[in-house]
Amino acid sequence: MAEDDPSGRGLDVAEPTSGLQHDGEDPLLDHLCQVGSNLDRERAAAPALVAELLSSPPELCADQLWTDDRFHTWGVCELLLARSAEAAEADEPAAAGLLAGLTLAGAERLDPARHASSVVEDLRARAWAIAGDARRRQGKLAEAEAALRAAAACLANGTGDLLVDAHLLEFEAALRREQGRTGEAAALLKLAAARYRETGEVQLFERALAAREAMLRRERAMETT
């Protein structure tokens, strides 16, 4: 999985149905193929819908998303999450926080009959982590801590996706570092690296280890000055 894929394996709903052939006599297979087809359509429509949504003033986006059922699709939520992760990587906390908040609002409006609650919880965990990290970067540590608790609650009700867990561990490590709890942050980054290694995410594994080593070097340098 590419490094900038914010969704995690648990969010790849209906992907296994791609390319399936069937004769119309298996109801379960018919259903899975229909789910995959619906998801493909949602993803195809999502860029135009998200562009329309984000063309509104920021203070109106959430209300528009909440009231207009055109935006209540997995494709829109997935793309908003991806955009929020891109903004976070670009060190744009205000944009990351806004987009993560829209992701959370969209997740609340998804049809529970169409989307497994555990998969939605994975999406919400990632969105809370991005929103919380945005608050951390803005110096709002109490709000970041609250977001961490919300993300952890979502994670507990999710699919058990190790990649989602690893992202949350990285966020918690950054928050603990900001709070001056370097030992905890180092341990959390080590756990995150182990999750990334287990899921085969080499770049993310190396990133977590590099962040841990850089933090420990800074800590040692401070102790010797």
C-alpha positions as CSV (number, residue, x, y, z in Angstrom):
1,M,0.0,0.0,0.0
2,A,1.3,3.4,-0.9
3,E,2.4,5.7,2.0
4,D,-0.2,8.3,1.2
5,D,-3.1,5.9,1.4
6,P,-4.9,7.0,4.5
7,S,-7.7,4.6,4.5
8,G,-6.1,1.4,5.7
9,R,-6.8,-2.1,4.6
10,G,-10.0,-2.2,6.7
11,L,-11.5,0.4,4.4
12,D,-11.1,-1.5,1.2
13,V,-14.7,-2.7,1.2
14,A,-15.9,-4.8,-1.7
15,E,-12.5,-4.7,-3.4
16,P,-12.3,-8.5,-3.7
17,T,-15.3,-8.5,-6.0
18,S,-13.4,-6.7,-8.8
19,G,-13.4,-8.8,-11.9
20,L,-15.7,-11.5,-10.6
21,Q,-17.6,-13.5,-13.2
22,H,-20.9,-15.2,-12.3
23,D,-23.9,-16.7,-13.9
24,G,-26.6,-14.9,-11.9
25,E,-27.5,-18.1,-10.0
26,D,-25.6,-17.4,-6.7
27,P,-27.4,-14.8,-4.6
28,L,-24.4,-14.1,-2.4
29,L,-22.1,-13.6,-5.3
30,D,-24.7,-11.4,-7.0
31,H,-24.9,-9.3,-3.8
32,L,-21.1,-9.0,-3.6
33,C,-20.8,-8.0,-7.2
34,Q,-23.5,-5.4,-6.7
35,V,-21.7,-4.0,-3.7
36,G,-18.5,-3.7,-5.7
37,S,-20.3,-2.0,-8.6
38,N,-22.0,0.5,-6.2
39,L,-18.6,1.3,-4.6
40,D,-17.0,1.8,-8.0
41,R,-19.8,4.3,-8.9
42,E,-19.4,6.1,-5.6
43,R,-15.7,6.4,-6.1
44,A,-16.1,7.7,-9.6
45,A,-18.6,10.3,-8.5
46,A,-16.6,11.4,-5.4
47,P,-14.1,13.9,-7.0
48,A,-16.8,16.1,-8.5
49,L,-18.9,15.9,-5.3
50,V,-16.0,16.8,-3.0
51,A,-15.0,19.6,-5.3
52,E,-18.5,21.0,-5.1
53,L,-18.6,20.6,-1.4
54,L,-15.2,22.3,-0.8
55,S,-16.2,25.2,-3.1
56,S,-18.6,26.4,-0.4
57,P,-17.3,28.7,2.4
58,P,-15.7,26.5,5.1
59,E,-18.3,27.5,7.7
60,L,-21.0,26.1,5.5
61,C,-19.4,22.9,4.3
62,A,-20.5,20.8,7.3
63,D,-24.2,21.9,7.1
64,Q,-24.2,21.2,3.4
65,L,-22.7,17.8,3.8
66,W,-25.1,16.9,6.6
67,T,-28.3,17.9,4.7
68,D,-27.5,16.9,1.1
69,D,-27.8,13.1,0.7
70,R,-25.7,13.2,-2.5
71,F,-22.7,13.5,-0.1
72,H,-23.6,10.5,2.0
73,T,-21.5,7.9,0.2
74,W,-18.5,5.9,1.1
75,G,-16.7,7.3,-1.9
76,V,-17.0,10.9,-0.6
77,C,-15.9,9.9,2.9
78,E,-13.0,8.0,1.6
79,L,-11.8,10.9,-0.6
80,L,-12.3,13.5,2.2
81,L,-10.1,11.3,4.5
82,A,-7.5,11.0,1.8
83,R,-7.5,14.8,1.3
84,S,-7.2,15.3,5.1
85,A,-4.1,13.0,5.2
86,E,-2.6,14.9,2.3
87,A,-3.1,18.2,4.1
88,A,-1.5,16.7,7.2
89,E,1.5,15.5,5.3
90,A,1.8,19.0,3.8
91,D,1.8,20.5,7.3
92,E,-1.5,22.3,6.7
93,P,-3.2,21.6,10.1
94,A,-6.1,24.0,9.5
95,A,-7.0,22.3,6.2
96,A,-6.4,18.8,7.7
97,G,-8.6,19.5,10.6
98,L,-11.4,20.8,8.4
99,L,-11.3,17.8,6.1
100,A,-11.1,15.3,8.9
101,G,-14.1,17.0,10.5
102,L,-16.0,16.7,7.3
103,T,-15.0,13.0,7.1
104,L,-16.5,12.4,10.5
105,A,-19.7,14.2,9.7
106,G,-20.0,12.2,6.5
107,A,-19.4,8.9,8.4
108,E,-22.3,9.8,10.7
109,R,-24.6,10.0,7.6
110,L,-23.6,6.7,6.0
111,D,-26.4,4.1,5.7
112,P,-25.7,1.4,8.3
113,A,-27.6,-1.1,6.2
114,R,-25.0,-0.7,3.4
115,H,-21.8,-0.2,5.4
116,A,-20.4,-2.5,8.1
117,S,-20.1,-0.6,11.3
118,S,-16.6,-2.0,12.1
119,V,-15.3,-0.6,8.8
120,V,-16.9,2.8,9.4
121,E,-15.3,2.8,12.8
122,D,-11.9,2.3,11.2
123,L,-12.5,5.3,9.0
124,R,-13.6,7.4,12.0
125,A,-10.5,6.3,14.0
126,R,-8.3,7.6,11.2
127,A,-10.2,10.8,10.9
128,W,-10.1,11.5,14.6
129,A,-6.4,10.8,14.6
130,I,-5.8,13.4,11.8
131,A,-8.1,15.9,13.4
132,G,-6.3,15.4,16.7
133,D,-2.9,15.8,15.2
134,A,-4.1,19.0,13.6
135,R,-5.1,20.3,17.0
136,R,-1.6,19.2,18.4
137,R,0.1,21.2,15.6
138,Q,-1.9,24.2,16.5
139,G,-0.9,23.9,20.2
140,K,-4.4,22.8,21.3
141,L,-3.2,19.8,23.4
142,A,-6.3,19.3,25.4
143,E,-8.4,19.1,22.3
144,A,-5.8,16.7,20.8
145,E,-6.1,14.5,23.9
146,A,-9.9,14.4,23.5
147,A,-9.5,13.4,19.9
148,L,-7.1,10.7,20.8
149,R,-9.7,9.2,23.2
150,A,-12.3,9.4,20.5
151,A,-10.0,7.7,18.0
152,A,-9.2,4.9,20.5
153,A,-12.9,4.3,21.1
154,C,-13.5,3.9,17.4
155,L,-10.4,1.7,17.0
156,A,-11.8,-0.6,19.7
157,N,-15.0,-1.1,17.7
158,G,-13.2,-1.4,14.4
159,T,-12.0,-4.3,12.3
160,G,-8.7,-4.8,14.1
161,D,-6.8,-3.4,11.1
162,L,-3.1,-3.1,12.2
163,L,-2.5,-0.2,9.8
164,V,-5.2,1.9,11.4
165,D,-3.8,1.0,14.8
166,A,-0.3,2.0,13.6
167,H,-1.5,5.4,12.4
168,L,-3.1,6.0,15.8
169,L,0.0,5.0,17.6
170,E,2.0,7.5,15.6
171,F,-0.4,10.3,16.5
172,E,-0.3,9.4,20.2
173,A,3.5,9.3,20.1
174,A,3.6,12.8,18.6
175,L,1.2,14.1,21.3
176,R,3.2,12.5,24.1
177,R,6.4,14.0,22.7
178,E,4.7,17.4,22.7
179,Q,3.7,16.8,26.4
180,G,7.3,16.1,27.2
181,R,6.7,12.4,27.8
182,T,9.6,11.3,25.6
183,G,9.9,7.7,27.0
184,E,6.2,7.0,26.2
185,A,6.5,8.5,22.8
186,A,9.6,6.4,22.0
187,A,7.7,3.2,23.1
188,L,4.7,4.1,21.0
189,L,6.8,4.7,17.9
190,K,8.4,1.3,18.4
191,L,5.0,-0.3,18.5
192,A,3.9,1.6,15.4
193,A,7.0,0.5,13.6
194,A,6.2,-3.1,14.5
195,R,2.6,-2.8,13.2
196,Y,3.9,-1.3,9.9
197,R,6.5,-4.1,9.6
198,E,3.8,-6.7,10.2
199,T,1.6,-5.2,7.4
200,G,4.5,-5.0,5.0
201,E,4.6,-1.2,5.0
202,V,8.3,-0.7,4.6
203,Q,8.3,3.1,4.1
204,L,6.0,3.7,7.0
205,F,8.1,1.3,9.1
206,E,11.3,3.2,8.3
207,R,9.5,6.5,8.9
208,A,8.4,5.5,12.4
209,L,11.9,4.2,13.3
210,A,13.5,7.4,11.9
211,A,11.2,9.6,13.9
212,R,12.0,7.6,17.1
213,E,15.7,7.8,16.5
214,A,15.6,11.6,15.8
215,M,13.5,12.2,18.9
216,L,15.9,10.2,21.1
217,R,18.9,12.0,19.6
218,R,17.4,15.3,20.5
219,E,16.7,14.1,24.0
220,R,20.3,12.9,24.5
221,A,21.6,16.2,23.1
222,M,19.5,18.2,25.6
223,E,20.7,16.1,28.4
224,T,24.4,16.8,27.6
225,T,24.0,20.6,27.2
